Amino acid sequence: MVPWSRKGTVALAILASALISAFVGGSVGFLQGYGYALGDTGARASTLTTALRAIRNGNVKDGVALLEGDLDALIMTHWATDRSDPPLLSGLVRAIGDSSVDRKLFGTVARYRAEYPSTIADPKASEIITSHLKTFRTP
């Protein structure tokens, strides 16, 4: 049996460190995404519950205003996600993914917002919503 050389031991240590780092980094990233999704789901469910309760109590105006605000927040989140530089693997997912579903779904949002423009008070946010949805409108 040939004894390990110093170079072989160093190379093995570097490889093991890289594998451990990738596993730990992936695990931490997954947990962060999972935690964000849970928090986001809870917040959206609360908003929808409040809107539905307002509508059921006859206060349609407040219910619609809550739903409109939630829609604007989702549009701005999509805009921010779409323009951010994705991590390496997210870029790979985008490259091999099918954007037609996203285009179809946000096409319905764009048509809705064309019919019912956002009433958000912040002009910058209004511009973001309008310009982002222009990319999803069909001629």
C-alpha positions as CSV (number, residue, x, y, z in Angstrom):
1,M,0.0,0.0,0.0
2,V,1.3,3.4,-1.0
3,P,1.3,6.0,1.8
4,W,-0.6,9.3,1.2
5,S,1.6,12.1,0.0
6,R,1.2,15.6,1.4
7,K,-0.3,16.8,-1.9
8,G,-2.8,14.0,-1.9
9,T,-3.9,14.7,1.7
10,V,-4.2,18.5,0.9
11,A,-6.3,17.8,-2.2
12,L,-8.5,15.4,-0.3
13,A,-9.0,17.9,2.5
14,I,-9.9,20.7,-0.1
15,L,-12.4,18.4,-1.8
16,A,-14.0,17.4,1.5
17,S,-14.2,21.0,2.6
18,A,-15.8,22.0,-0.7
19,L,-18.4,19.2,-0.5
20,I,-19.2,20.0,3.1
21,S,-19.5,23.8,2.3
22,A,-21.8,23.1,-0.6
23,F,-24.0,20.9,1.6
24,V,-24.2,23.3,4.4
25,G,-24.8,26.3,2.1
26,G,-27.5,24.5,0.3
27,S,-29.2,23.5,3.6
28,V,-29.0,27.0,4.9
29,G,-30.4,28.4,1.7
30,F,-33.2,26.0,1.6
31,L,-34.2,26.8,5.2
32,Q,-34.1,30.5,4.5
33,G,-36.4,30.0,1.5
34,Y,-38.7,27.8,3.4
35,G,-38.9,30.3,6.3
36,Y,-39.6,33.1,3.9
37,A,-42.3,31.1,2.1
38,L,-44.0,30.3,5.4
39,G,-44.0,33.9,6.5
40,D,-45.2,35.2,3.2
41,T,-48.0,32.6,3.1
42,G,-49.1,33.6,6.6
43,A,-49.1,37.3,5.7
44,R,-51.0,36.8,2.5
45,A,-53.6,34.5,4.1
46,S,-54.2,37.1,6.8
47,T,-54.7,39.9,4.2
48,L,-57.1,37.7,2.2
49,T,-59.0,36.7,5.4
50,T,-59.4,40.4,6.3
51,A,-60.6,41.2,2.8
52,L,-63.1,38.3,2.7
53,R,-64.4,39.3,6.1
54,A,-64.9,42.9,5.0
55,I,-66.7,41.7,1.8
56,R,-68.9,39.3,3.7
57,N,-69.8,42.1,6.2
58,G,-71.0,44.2,3.3
59,N,-67.9,46.5,3.2
60,V,-67.0,45.7,-0.4
61,K,-65.0,48.9,-0.9
62,D,-62.5,48.0,1.9
63,G,-62.3,44.4,0.8
64,V,-61.5,45.3,-2.7
65,A,-58.9,47.8,-1.6
66,L,-57.2,45.1,0.5
67,L,-57.2,42.7,-2.5
68,E,-55.9,45.5,-4.8
69,G,-53.1,46.3,-2.4
70,D,-52.1,42.6,-2.2
71,L,-52.1,42.4,-6.0
72,D,-49.8,45.4,-6.3
73,A,-47.5,43.9,-3.7
74,L,-47.3,40.7,-5.7
75,I,-46.6,42.6,-8.9
76,M,-43.8,44.5,-7.2
77,T,-42.3,41.3,-5.7
78,H,-42.4,39.7,-9.2
79,W,-40.7,42.8,-10.6
80,A,-38.0,42.8,-7.9
81,T,-37.4,39.0,-8.4
82,D,-37.3,39.4,-12.1
83,R,-34.6,42.1,-12.1
84,S,-32.4,40.7,-9.4
85,D,-29.3,38.8,-10.3
86,P,-30.2,35.2,-9.5
87,P,-27.7,32.8,-7.9
88,L,-26.0,30.3,-10.2
89,L,-28.6,27.5,-9.9
90,S,-31.5,29.9,-10.2
91,G,-30.1,31.2,-13.4
92,L,-29.9,27.6,-14.7
93,V,-33.5,27.0,-13.7
94,R,-34.5,30.1,-15.7
95,A,-32.5,29.0,-18.7
96,I,-34.1,25.6,-19.0
97,G,-37.5,26.6,-17.7
98,D,-40.6,27.5,-19.6
99,S,-41.6,31.1,-19.2
100,S,-44.9,30.7,-21.1
101,V,-46.8,29.8,-17.9
102,D,-45.5,33.0,-16.2
103,R,-46.3,35.0,-19.3
104,K,-49.8,33.6,-19.4
105,L,-50.5,34.1,-15.7
106,F,-49.1,37.7,-15.6
107,G,-50.9,38.4,-18.9
108,T,-54.2,38.1,-17.0
109,V,-52.8,40.5,-14.4
110,A,-51.7,42.9,-17.0
111,R,-55.1,42.9,-18.7
112,Y,-56.8,43.4,-15.3
113,R,-54.5,46.3,-14.4
114,A,-55.2,47.9,-17.9
115,E,-58.9,47.7,-17.1
116,Y,-58.5,48.7,-13.4
117,P,-55.3,50.8,-12.9
118,S,-53.5,50.7,-9.6
119,T,-54.5,53.4,-7.1
120,I,-51.2,53.2,-5.2
121,A,-50.2,56.6,-3.9
122,D,-46.4,56.3,-4.4
123,P,-45.6,57.4,-8.0
124,K,-42.4,55.3,-8.1
125,A,-44.4,52.2,-7.2
126,S,-47.1,53.0,-9.7
127,E,-44.5,53.4,-12.4
128,I,-42.9,50.1,-11.5
129,I,-46.2,48.3,-11.7
130,T,-47.1,49.9,-15.0
131,S,-43.8,49.3,-16.7
132,H,-43.4,45.7,-15.4
133,L,-46.9,44.7,-16.6
134,K,-46.2,46.2,-20.1
135,T,-43.9,43.3,-20.8
136,F,-46.8,40.9,-20.3
137,R,-49.5,42.6,-22.4
138,T,-50.3,40.9,-25.7
139,P,-50.9,43.1,-28.8
